[in-house]
Amino acid sequence: MIGDMKYRVTIEQAALTPDGAGGFAETWAALATDPVVYASIVPMTAGAALKFGQIDGETTHHIVLRYRADVTVGMRLVDENGVAYLVTAALDRGGLRRYLDVSASVRTAS
C-alpha cells in the first residue's frame, strides 16, 4: 500500500471571504497542519452530460492516504499538476486509523 502512495497532494478547505459588494467569494486555503501528504489516486468512473449548452464531465476517483481525522466532505485534494479532487466521502478503513479511503470527483466543463 505505501508504495502506491506516489502522488503528493495538498489538502485544502474552502473559506468565504468578503467580495466588497456585500457578498462572499469562495477561496481555497491549505490546512494549517501538515497540508501536503502522499496519496494513491485511482480513477473509477467517468461520465458526461449536457448542461446549459456545455458538456460537463465528471470523473470519480478512489484516493488512499494515511489516516487523519481532519479530512472531511467538501474539502479538496490538489495534486502536483493542479488537478483538484473534491472530497465526497472520507472513511477510516476498517476502523483501525491507519488508512483513509477517500471518494472524490473532478469536474470539467467545455
Order of alpha helices (4+ residues) and beta strands (2+ residues): beta-beta-beta-beta-beta-beta-beta
